[in-house]
């Protein structure tokens, strides 16, 4: 089961914070990131969570 993160992500296109649920992925440097889509405009949202 994939880890999820529910919280605020900043939408660059809308210029507002959105509360969404995103899937947690780990990048090449070992940093955990939450990836989701903006419910209003559909833009990809990313939030850096810290080291794994």
C-alpha positions as a Python dict, from the first residue, in 0.01 Angstrom:
ca = {
    (1, 'X'): (0, 0, 0),
    (2, 'X'): (134, 342, -94),
    (3, 'X'): (190, 604, 174),
    (4, 'X'): (-30, 915, 148),
    (5, 'X'): (-6, 1265, 294),
    (6, 'X'): (-306, 1487, 359),
    (7, 'X'): (-232, 1855, 406),
    (8, 'X'): (-178, 2189, 240),
    (9, 'X'): (-5, 2214, -97),
    (10, 'X'): (58, 2548, -271),
    (11, 'X'): (-85, 2580, -624),
    (12, 'X'): (145, 2798, -833),
    (13, 'X'): (-120, 2857, -1101),
    (14, 'X'): (-405, 2955, -863),
    (15, 'X'): (-165, 3126, -615),
    (16, 'X'): (-352, 2967, -322),
    (17, 'X'): (-302, 2688, -69),
    (18, 'X'): (-518, 2379, -127),
    (19, 'X'): (-584, 2098, 121),
    (20, 'X'): (-552, 1774, -76),
    (21, 'X'): (-436, 1414, -31),
    (22, 'X'): (-122, 1324, -221),
    (23, 'X'): (89, 1014, -280),
    (24, 'X'): (429, 1013, -107),
    (25, 'X'): (728, 934, -330),
    (26, 'X'): (1103, 935, -260),
    (27, 'X'): (1332, 1111, -509),
    (28, 'X'): (1692, 1019, -600),
    (29, 'X'): (1839, 1222, -310),
    (30, 'X'): (1620, 1040, -54),
    (31, 'X'): (1379, 1328, 5),
    (32, 'X'): (1013, 1242, 60),
    (33, 'X'): (771, 1440, -155),
    (34, 'X'): (392, 1450, -172),
    (35, 'X'): (250, 1468, -525),
    (36, 'X'): (-113, 1558, -598),
    (37, 'X'): (-336, 1747, -843),
    (38, 'X'): (-510, 2080, -776),
    (39, 'X'): (-885, 2017, -747),
    (40, 'X'): (-961, 2354, -912),
    (41, 'X'): (-725, 2383, -1212),
    (42, 'X'): (-566, 2036, -1237),
    (43, 'X'): (-204, 2155, -1201),
    (44, 'X'): (46, 1914, -1045),
    (45, 'X'): (117, 2000, -679),
    (46, 'X'): (438, 1904, -496),
    (47, 'X'): (527, 1939, -130),
    (48, 'X'): (865, 1847, 16),
    (49, 'X'): (826, 1650, 339),
    (50, 'X'): (1188, 1585, 439),
    (51, 'X'): (1435, 1297, 445),
    (52, 'X'): (1309, 939, 443),
}
